[in-house]
Amino acid sequence: MTTPVYMIAMIDVKDYQAYAEQYGMPVGAMFAEVGAEIIVASPEAEVLEGNWPGNWTVVVKVPSAEIARDLYNSEKYAPFKKARIERLANETTFAIFPEFNPGG
């Protein structure tokens, strides 16, 4: 049995409309194709402590770490990642976290 993971990105988006059209919508469709679910996609964060980098946060539940890594490293995703890094965002922090399992 595989354990779901969460891909979390904190992004400093340059232009929300360009980001949504050139990255968010097509990448969201890629996530859906692999059975992933977008949990959060929002510029609004109520920061209770410390600093929150970026102005856009995304949390995606993915069926497994392998699926998440395969998508992130895929040729299909590569041009979107390049666009995000080179044109659409100033900076991105991107990580994968395992789903919490209190019994194991």
N, C-alpha and C positions, 0 to 999 in steps of 0.2 A: 504494500500500500504506500502510495506517495503522499507526502505532506505538502499542503499548499504553502506558498510563500507570498510575501508582499513585496512588490517593487515600489520603492518610494523615491520620488524625485522632488527636489526643491530647486526651482528654476528661476533665474532672473531674466524674464522675458522682455525683449526689446519692444515688440509691437504685438499686442494680444490678437488682433485680427489676422495678421500675417502668420503668427504662430498657430492659431486655430486652423486656418485654411491649409497651410503648407506642412504642418506637422501633426497637430492634435487630432484632426478628423481622420486622416489616413492611418495614423499609428493606432488610434482607438479601434479602427476596423481590424487591424492586424491582431490586436489583443483578443478581440471577439472571436476571430478565426481559430485561436488556440484554446478557447474556453476560459479566457481570463475575464475578470469583471472589474471595471473601473469603480472604485469605492469613493474616491475623492478626486476632484479636479476643480480647484478653486483658488482665487487670489486672496481669499479671506482666511486669515489665521488669527485667532485670539491668542496672542503670545502671553503666557502667564509668567514665564521666567526666561531670562536669557535673550539671545538674539535668534531670529528665524531668518536664515538666508533666503534670498529670492522673493519674488512677488507672485509665484504660481507654485502650488503644491499638488502633486498627483500621487495617489495610492491605488495600486492595482493588485488585486488578488489573482494569483496565477496558480494553476493546478500543481506545479512542481518547480523546484529550482532548475531542473534540467530544461524544462520548457522555457522558463524565463531567460536562462543563459543562451539557449539556442536562438530564441527570438532576438535578443540583444545583439548577438554576434552574427546574425543572418545577413546574407546578401540583400535580401528584400528590405530589411530595416536600414542597411548601411547608408543609402542616400538621405534618408530622413535624419539619421543621427548626424551626418555631416552637415546638413542644413541647420539643424539645431545648434551645433557647436560653432559653425562658421558665420551664420547669418541671423539666426532667430533668437539667440539667447546670449547674454553676457557671460553667464556662468551657470553650471548645473552640478548639483550633488545628486548622485544616483546610487541606490543601494538595494540589496535584496535581504529580507528578513524572514526567518522561518515563522510559521504560524505558532502561536503559543500553545504548548501542550503540557498542562500541569502534571499529568501522570507519567510523562515520559521523557 
